[in-house]
Each structure stands twice: as C-alpha cells, then as structure tokens.
Amino acid sequence: MWTVIAGAITGLFGASYLGIKFWAPWVVYDLKYIWTVMISSVLPMLSDIKKRKLPIDRFQETVKRDPQKTMLIVEKSSFSYGEGNARANKIAHSALSLGLKRGDVVAIILANEPDFIWTILGLQKVGVQMAFINFNLRNESLVHVIKVAEPKMIFVSREKDIQNPVSDIKNELAGIPIYHFGEADDPDFKPLDGVIEESSDQDVSEEFRKEIKMIDNCCYVYTSGTTGLPKAAYIPYEKVVKASWALAALNISKDDIIYTSLPLYHSAASLLTVENVIRTGATVVLKKKFSASQFIRDCRDHRVTVVHYVGEILRYVAATPPSSSDSDHCIRCAFGNGLRRDVWKIMSDRFKIPHIYEFYAATEMPVGMVNISNKLGAVGRMSPLLKMTLPSEFVLYDQATEDVVRNKDGLCVLAPLDTPGLLLLKLNERRRMTFEGYKGKESERKKKLVHDVIVPGDCYINTGDAFTRDKDYFVYFADRLGDTFRWKGENVSTTEVANILVELDILTDACVYGVEIPDNEGKAGMAAVSLKHSLKTDDLSLTQEQIKAIAQISEKHLPSYARPRFIRVVKEFEYTSTFKQSKLRLKQEGYDLNKVDSPVYYLNCKENTYKEMTPEIEKQINSGVIKM
C-alpha cells in the first residue's frame, strides 16, 4: 500500500535529476497534494480494495461504533444509524423474499426521500445491483432507461407525481413487476410496504456478498446530457469504494453535517456524498428539492459544516438578495463541480465560505481530480510529478471532428500549458477492468479509447473534456466536446463566450450555442441571455444601452469569429435534472422568428453593433445578402 508514496518520493528525486528545483512553487503544491490526498484518501482506499472491504461493510462498522448517532435528516424527520440499519435490513430481507439474488438488478425510481437511502443500503447488503432512474423522465426516455438496465423489478416512490409517469408506460415494460412504497392508484402496481413490514430488521448474513468482486457491477448511473437518450454507465464496486474515500481530503469526520440538495440518482449525491457519510459516521441533511432562498437558512438551522454543490445551485444562491445573515452559518467548506469564477468569489466574499473544493469527475470515468488549494477556478492539478501516480496527457484536438490531432508519426500532439488540451487517461490493467463503459452500448466503450498517444500501441481513455493548465500546473476546465462549434474556420468555445458575457452586471446568465445559416460552413454563434430585470417582468427586449454593453464586451474580450452573431433574451433557462443548461430547444429554434417568442438581435458587422432582426433581415441573412 505504500507503493504510491514510494513512487512519489522517487519522483521527487527523479525530478531533481531532471533539473527541477525542489523550491519551485509547483513542487510545494505537489507535496501538499501528495500528503493530503495520497495519505488521507488514496492509501486507505487502496487498502479497502485490496482487502475487498465494501462500503456497506464500512457502514456496518459505523453502526456498531455509534448506533445512536444521527445519520439522516430529511425535513423535520431524523434517523439514527441504528434506525437506518434496521430499515436497510428490512429492505434486504424483502429483496430476498421477493426472489432477488446477487447480481440481479432493481430499477429505483425514487425522489430525495429516506426510502432511497434504505433501499441502496439494503440492496448492497445482499449484492443486488441498482439502476438509479431519473424520476423526471417521461415516455420514451423513461422506457429506455428502465429496459436498458434489464431489471428483475422496479421500486417506485410513494409520491404520485413519480408513480404516474411509470403507470403511463407500464405496458411497454415487458411485464417487469412494479413495486411501490406507500399508496398507489394503479392496480397493477404491487405494494412494497407490507412486504417490508413483515421482514426482519436484523442484519443479513455477510455470506450474501461474500463472493462479490471489486470488478463486479454495483449499480448503473445514467449520464446526463442535453441531447439524446441517457446512457447507463457501469459503476463497479471498486469505483464505489473510491467514491467513498473521495472526501477524505476534506477531513470529513463523524462531527460533520453535510448538506445536499442534488438528486440522489446523481452519482455525486448517492455515491460521493452518501457513501462518505456512512463511512465516517457523519450526518447528511437531505433536501427534497433545492431552494435558493432556503439554502443558507437550512444550513444555519441544521448547523451544517459541509455543503455539496453543483455550479448552478450556488449561482442561484448567489443571485438571492444580500442579507446581513448571509455569513451566519457553520459552513467550513463546500465541495462540488462546475462553479463559475464569479460565483466562487461571491460564495467566498459575501457568504464567507472559507474553503471551496472544486473537483473534476465523470460518471463513467475511473478517476478524477480535486482542487485542495482553494485556487480560484481550478478543478485540480496535474504536474509532471503527479502524472507518475496518475498517468495522463493533455493533447490537442479538433473541436469540429472531436478527433485528436496527430503528428507526422501518427502520435498525438501534446497541448501547451495555456492551450486547451483534451484529457486522456492511460488505460492500465486495473482501469481496463473497471472501465466497462455503458450497458447496452458496448461499442460506445471502444469510442472512448484512443490508441497510439505517446508511443505506438499504447491506449488511453478519452474523457471528452478539455482543460488548460497554468505555470503551477493547476488545471482549469475549458470545454466539453460537443459544447463547441466551428465558425469562419475557427473553433469557438461556448464556455469561453458565456463566461465573458456574464461579466456584465445586467445579465444573470448566458447560454451559448451554434446555429446553422444556409450556405455557410460551420455554425454561427448565438447567445441566449437572461436579464436581471426580466425576472420581474415579461419584457424580453434589450435597451440600446444593454445592446451597446453586450457589443462592447464581446468586441473587447472575444476574437471576431467568437462574437455571437445572434442574441436573444429568455426569462429563464431550461435545465437538466442535474442543473446543466439544456440547449436542445434553443438550438432547434435558432434565430427563426417564427419559432422564437422574443426579439432576436443580429450582429451588424458593418456598424459593429447588434440590431433587432426583422423578417426581411432574416430573409437577407438566409439568402446571403447580409453576410454574417
């Protein structure tokens, strides 16, 4: 288990041999990273993997150690570890009485409710796989995510709003039995509460999970995207173990109270937050539905010490009216991903959250990064030294084709520090076993692999995400492939353009995407923006001053090809269930005045400003009379 540290120390001497100075700032950052992450997280995680100790085994240890400790708080209800274990045991025994066995799959369609926690713990006790279903899905999408997991049965929430969509598609589920918590109106649903009530609350035998291997699949988590049907990512037990130790670098302990409002079907909530809580004996405050206005009050009332976020959640919090009680809380740190720099500053300065741990991870990827240094905007770091413990490369890529750029020898071209580079992770034997890709889409796994990267014959995993690095090797998210477009022979980053626009005080948010113009190669940039005043009015037009401000900041900070050719105002954006902007409808509407329900402004390149588009102007753009 000490091989990782030994490798790092060897790396230091190797670095010295190569002429790298020990007192270089980035080496100091590396030493802190190695001590904090490797010692507290990686080494015990590797020990659990080697000993085949599952997170559910860690939970059992926590229960024995402190059964009266509060484990879960949901609204006005709280549950101790002893109570949680008893309820999980009832689920485990119920699963066995229903004929489930190790390796079977249950599709779970539950909200942020205690039943979700007891179900995932109970099914882990007997080695039953789970498919975490997004309860917001409807019709074809819901049918797809259920059937692709091939479940033996479905457990559905006691909430009628969740039951009804399942009832609508039950005839398309090939006879898969549907069990419900609570009451149900659909006579074809089978009651689960009676089965649970009659089941024992005593621990099940460890024999039920004795044969589980770390490479066996524990659950399916669906990748969320703005388009297309969700894909079911394999999550093997080894990855669950890794997730359960991921927050050790934050010094999470039994004294911490962690707040999350992210849906539990999201891996960051179910695997990252819950698994770390049950390992350490901490307490989790589970919010059923996120509320920006209640966020700080909830944290204050429950004496929350650690906050789990995704960027959009804290953006909403930052947009709430300032209050003298904004910093009246016990929060010592926040962890999550996707936090914009401007929001980061607000959370630090106005809300006085002392430390933010921004991380990078993807549901289907075997590894990730974390920024432990509170470095504004960074998602982690990757230096020449750290690459010895996590072999990876940042390579140049063609955003239009999403292919890596290769040199004359057919190998990948490494990206300079300040240039966006596609992150590739070297596929060793261990990662090869745990990176299974997606169920029902095995061909998608092959698409994620890149061969002949550094030397002929090697193989790397394509994360699909691009990053820049600074001189101290801090890593910053640049863009996700697919969130880019090509215009005037140049690649345009939607994230880059949006970040520039939101610097304007008049805007609350911006969503940038590419739209097609007839007889033009590539896609022209279009930005949908939300105005601060539009939150209180239905007026979706821009004033001359607002138009001037958008034109000026675009001209000042963006290359000519990256300046949005079209602007529209929206009252509010549509988001996926994991708070990512959904661009599908915006792209479909484009700048078509017959589809857009608000004014569209086009970039008048001759006058270097934006003007409101009329049907006649739209015709001239489409016919090429007006050049964009």
N, C-alpha and C positions, 0 to 999 in steps of 0.2 A: 504493500500500500504506500510505501514511501518512495516509490519509483518516480512519481510525479515531481516531488520536491527535489529528489536527486537530479532529475533531468533539468529542473530549473537552475539548480546550483551549477551543474555542469555547463548549462547555457550561459551563465554569467561569466565563467572562466573562458568559455568559447568566445563570448562577445569581447572580452578583454583581449584575447588572442587576435581577434579580427580588428582590433584598434578602437573599439567602442569604449568610451570613457565611463567609468563607474559613476562619476558625478554628473553625467548628463541627466537633465531633468526627467526624460522619459524612463531612464533606468530606475530612478527613485519611485516613479509611479508604478513601475512594474513590480518592484519589491513589495510595495504596499498591496498591490493586487494579488500577488502570489501569497502573501501572508494572510490576507483577509479571505480571499476566495478559495484558494487551494487548501489551506489548513482547516477553515471552518466548514467548508461545503464539499469540495471535491473528494478529499480523503475519506471522510465518513461515508459519503455516497458510494465511493468505490468499495468500501468495506461492506456495506449492505448488499451491493450487487454480488460481491464475491461470496458472501455468506447466504445469499438468496433470502435475505430478510425483506419481506414485502411491507409496504406502507401500512397495510391492515395489521401486520404484526406489531408495528410501532404504535398503532392506535391501541391495541390490546395492552401494551406496556403502560401507556398513558392512563388507561382506565384503572389498572391495578394500582398505579402510583398515586393517583389523586381522583377517585371516583366522584367526589363532591364538587370538584372544580367546575365552574360554568364553562360549558363547551360552545353553546349556540344561543344567540339572542335574535329573535325574529319579532319585530314589533313589540308587543308587551309580554311576550312569552319567552321564557328562558329554560334551557335544558342543561343538566349536568352531564359530565362524561359517563357517569353510571347510567343515567336515564337514556342517553344516546346509545350506549352499548346495548341496553335491553331492547330498545326499539329496533336497532340494527339486527339483533339476534332474531327477533320476530320475523323480520323480512327474510333473513337467511333460511330459517325453518320453513317459512311459507314457500319460498322458492323450491325447496326440496320436496315439499308436499305437493306442489304443482307439477312435479316431474322434471324440473330443471336439473341439469348436471354440469360439471365443469366443462367449459368450452362452449356451452350454449350461449345464445345472445338474447337479451331482452332490450327492446326499444323503450327508452324512457322519455315520456313527453310530460315534463313537469316544470312548474314555474320555480321561482326562488321561494321555496317553502320547505319546512322541516322534512316532509316526505322524501324530497330529493336526497337530502343528506343521509337519512336512514337507509334509503334504497341503495345508494352507491356503496355504503359501508357493508350493508347486509349481503349484497351480491358478491362483493370482493371476498367475503368470508368463505364463500363456497365456490369461488373460482368461476362465476358466471360472467361472461362478457356483457358490456353495456354499449348501447348506441345512444349518444346524447342528442336528442332531436330538438331542433329549434321550434318552439311552440308557436312562433309567428308565421310559419309556413302554411300554405294552403294548396289545395287541389293537386296539380301535377307535381309540384315540388315536394309536397308532403308525402305523396305516394312514393316518389323516387327515393327519398332519404330513408324511408322505412324499409322498402323492399331491398335496397342495395345491401343492407346490413344482414338480411336473411334471418330475422329474429324468430324465435320459437313463440314469443308472445309480446304483447305491448302493455306497459304500465302507463296509464294516463292520469293526469291530475284530477283533483276533486273540483277544480274550477270549471264552470260550464263553458266559459269562453275558450277554453282549451279543448274540452271534450267535443264541442260542436263541429269543428273542422275535421276531427278524426271520424266522427259519425258520418260526415258528408262523403268520405272516401272509403268507408269500410268495405264496400262491395268490390273495390279494386285491390284489396289486400290479400287476395288468395286464401281467405279463410284463416288468417292469423288471429288467434284469440286476443281479445282486448279486455284487460282488467282495469278497473277504475278504483281510485281512492274515493271515499265519501259517497255521495249520492250521484245517480246518473239518470237521465231521461231516456236514453237509448236502451231498449230492452235487450239488444244483442250484446251489450257490454256486460261483463261478469264482475260482480262485486269482489273487492280485494279485502276490505276491512274485516269481514267475517273470518276469512282465512287467517289474517294477521292476528285477530283477537284470540283465536283458538291455538295459535302457535306458541311454542315455548320462548321465554325470554332469556334462557340460559345459553352460554357460549356453545357454538357448534364445535365439533372436533376439528383440530388442525389437519386431520387426515384428508379433509376435503380439498385442501390446497397444497398438500404435501408434494404432489407431482408437478406443480406449476414451475415452468422455467422462465427465466428472465426475458427470453425472446418470444414467449407466448404473448398473444394479444390480450390486453386488459379491457380496452374499450375503443370505440370509434368516436372521433370528434370531427365534425364536418367543417371543412374550410369555408370560410365566409368570403364571398366575392360580390362585386357589384353587378355581375352578369353571369348567366349560365346556371346550371343546376349544381348544388353543393356536392363536394366530393368527400367520401368517408375516409379519413386518414386513419391508418393503423396506429394505435398507441400501445406498444408493448409494455410489459411490466417494468422493464429496465428504464423506460422513459418516465414512468410514473415515479419510480424511485428517485430519478434525477430531479424531477419536478419537486418532490417532497423535501429535497435538500437545497433547493434553489435560493430560498430566502435566508439561509444560514448566514450569509454575508451581511444581512441586515441586523444580525444579533437578535433574531426573533426568539422570545422565551415564553414561558408559561405566564409571565406577568403582562404580556402584550394583549391588547384588544384590537383586532383587525376588522376594518370596515370594508365591505364590498357591496356594490350595487350592480355589478356586471352579472348577466345571466349565467346560471350555473352550467348550462350546456356549453358555455365557452370554456376552453381549456384553462385560461388564465384564472378563472374563478374556481372551477371544480378541481383541477389538478394542482395548480400553483398555490392558490390561497388555502383551500380546504385541507389538502394533504400536508401542508406545512403546519397548519393549526393542529391537526390531530397528532402529528409527530412530536410537537413541542409541548402540547398541553395548553396552548394559548386559547383565547376566546375569539369567535368570529361573530360579528354583527352583520346579519344578512338582511339587506334591504330588498323588499319585494320589487319595488320599482323606483328607479332613480328620480330624485327631486333635487334640483339645484338649490331651491330656496330652503330645503330642509337639511342639506348636506352638513354644514357646519354645526347646526343645532343638534343633529343626530350625534355627531362626533363629540359634541360637548356633553350631551345628556348621558351618553354611554362611556364617557371618559376614554374615547378611542385613542390609541397611541400610534397605530399604523394604518395608512389609507391605501387602498388598492384602486388604481385608476386606469382608464384609457384616456387618451388625449381629449376627446370630445367631452367627456364628463367634466373634466376640470375647466374646459373652455366655458361650459355653461355656468359653472360655479363662479368663474372669474367675471362673467357678464352680469352677475347679480349686483344690485345697488350696494355700494360700500356701507358698512356698518361699523360702529365702534366696537362691536363684539366679534369682528372677523377673526381676530387673533386670540380670542378667549377659548382656548381648547388645549388638549394634552397631546396633540399630534407631534410625534418626534420625527416621523419620516413618512414619505409616500413612495410607492413603487408602482411601475406600470410601463406603458409604452405609448408612443405617438403624441408626446407632449410638445406643442409648439413652443418656440423660444419666448414669444411674447407672453404666453400664458404661464410658462415656467417662472418668469420674472414676477408676475402678479402673485402667484402662489407663494413665492419666497418673500416678496416685499410687503404685500398687503396682508396676506394670511399668515405670514411668519412661520411657514413650514420649513424647519431648518435644513432638512436633507431630502433630496429627491433622487431616487434610484431608478433611472430610466434604463430599460433593458431592451434587447432585441431577441426575439424568438419567433419561430413559425411553427404552427401546429404539427406539421409533418416533418420538420427538421430535427435531427438528432441532438443538436447542440445550439447554444445561444451565447449572448454576451450581456454584460451588465456594467453600468457606469457607477462605480462605488465612490468616485471622487467628487461628486456633486458638480461636475463640469457641465456648464450650461449647454444644452442641446445634444450632448454626446450620448450614445447608446452603449458605449463600452470602449474597449481599446484592443488593438491588435498590433503589437510591436514585433520586431524580429525575434525577440526572446520568447514572447508569449506564443508565437507560431510554433515553437518547439513542443508546446503542450497541446496546441490545437492547430494542426496543420491546415492551412487555408491560404487562399490567394485572392487578390482583388484584380480583376482583369478587365481590359477594355471590351466594350460590346457595342453592337449596332442596335440602337433602340428601335429602328424600323423593323428589322427582321428578328430581333431578340436573339441573335446569334453572337457568339463570342468572336472577337477579332483575332485573326491568326497571322503569324509572320510567314516568311517565305519557306520556313521549315515545317509549317503546319502546326506550330505550337501557339499557345495563347500569348497575347501581349499583356504584360503587367501594367496596371494603371499607376501613374504617378500619384503621390500623396494627395495633391489638391484636385485631382480629377476623379469624377465618379467612376468607380470600378465595381463590376459585378462580383459579389462574394461567392466563392466556390469553396466547398469543404471537402478535404481529401477523404476518400472512401476507403477506410481500413477495414479489416475483417469484422471488428466489433460493430462499426457503423453499418456495415453491409448487412449484418443480421438484424439490426434494429430499425433500419430504414426500409420499410416494406412498401411505402407509397400509399396507394389508395385501393380500397376494396372495390372490386368490380371494374377497376380501371388500371389493371396491372401494366398496361402499355404506357400509362402516364408516368410510372416509375422510371422507365427507360428514358423518357423525355427529359427527366431531371438530371440525368447523368451526362457528364462532359468528359471525353477521353482526350488523351494527348495534350495535357495542360502545360506541364513544365518539362516532362520528358516523355518520349513515345511510350505508350502502353499504360500510363497512369490513368486514374479515374477519380473524378471529383463530383460532388453533388452541387447542382446549380440551385442556389437559394431563390433566384429570381429577384433579388433585391440588390440595389446599388448603393454604395457608400463612398464618402470622401474621408480622408484622414488628415490630421494636422501634423505639425512637426514633432509633436509629442506622442503621436500615434493614437490619439483619441479618434474614435470612429463616429461619423455622423451619417444618419440616414439621408440618402439623396433622392431615391425614387424606387418605385416598384415597376418592373417591366409590365407593360400594359397600361400604365399611367403616364405614358409618354406618347408623343406624336411627332411626325416629321413634316416640316414646312419650309419651303424655299431651300431644300437640300440640307436643312439643319435639323438636329434633334432638339425638341423642346420638352423641358421637364415641367409637368403640371404642378408639382410641389413647389418648384422654384418660383413660378409665376404667382401662384396663390399666396406664398409667403410674402412676396413683395407687396401685393395688393392689400393684404390685411394689415399692413403697417399704417394704412390710412385710418385716422380716427373715425371717419364717417362709416366705416364698414365693420360689421360684426363677424363676417366670414366670407370666404370666396371658394368657389369650386371651378376648376379649370379643366377643359377637355377639348378634344379635337373634333371639328365638324368638316364635312366634305363640301367643297364648292365645285360645281360642274366644270369639267375640263381643266381642273387644276390638280397637279400631282401632290400627294400628301394630304394633310388636313390642316385647316386654319384654326388658330386658337380662339376659343370662346370662353368667356368667364361669366358665370352666374354669381352675383353678389347679393348679400343681404345688408340692408342699411339699418343703422340704429333707429332711425325714425320710422322705418317700415314695420317695426314690432308693434307700434301703436296706431298704425293707420293702414288703409288698403291702397295707398298711393304707391305704385311701383315704378314711378318715373324718376329720372335724375334731373337735378337742377344744373344750370350752367356751371356753377361753382364746383359741384360734385364731378361733373364731366371733366372739367379742367384739372381737378386734382388727380383723377384716375389717369388722364393722359400724361400729366407731368411726371408722376411717379413711375409710370411704365416706360416713358422715354428715358428717364434718368437712370433707372436700375436694370433695364432689360435690353438685350440685343434687339435690333429691329425685327428680326424674324420671330422673336418670342413674345412680342407685344400682342395682346389679344386683338383679333380682328373684329370681334363682336362682344358686346356687353349686354347683359340683361339683368333685371332685378327680380329676386324671388323673396317672398315673405318669409319663408323658412325652407330649409333643405330637407330632403328625404334621406334617411339613414338606414343602414342595415341594422340588424338586431345587435351588432357589436359596435355600433356607433361610428361606422365608417360611412362617408358620403356615398350615396348611390347615384351614379352618373347615367344610368341607362336611359331614364326618361328624358333627361336633359339632352343627351346625345341624339335621341330619336326626334326630338322637337327641333334641334338645331337652331337656325335663325329663321325658320319658316314662320311667317307672320300668321298663317292660317292655323298654326299649332300652338304658338306661344301666346299666352294670355297677358303679356305685359309688353311695354315698348322694348324694341331691340335697337341698340346703338351700334353703328359700324364705324370702323376707323377710316376716316377720310385722309388717305396718305398724302394728298397734295397740301391740305391745310394742317396736317399733323394734329388732328383732334377727332373726337367722336361726335357723330351726329345721329339724330334719330332716323331710323330707316323707314321708308315708305314702301308701299307695294311696287311703285315704279322703280325705286332704287334697288329693291330686291331683284326685280327682273333684269336690271342692268348689271348687277353683280353676277347673276346666274348666266347671263349671256356673254359676259366677259367685257362689256362696255366699260364697266368700272373695275379697275384692276385692284386686287387686294394684296 
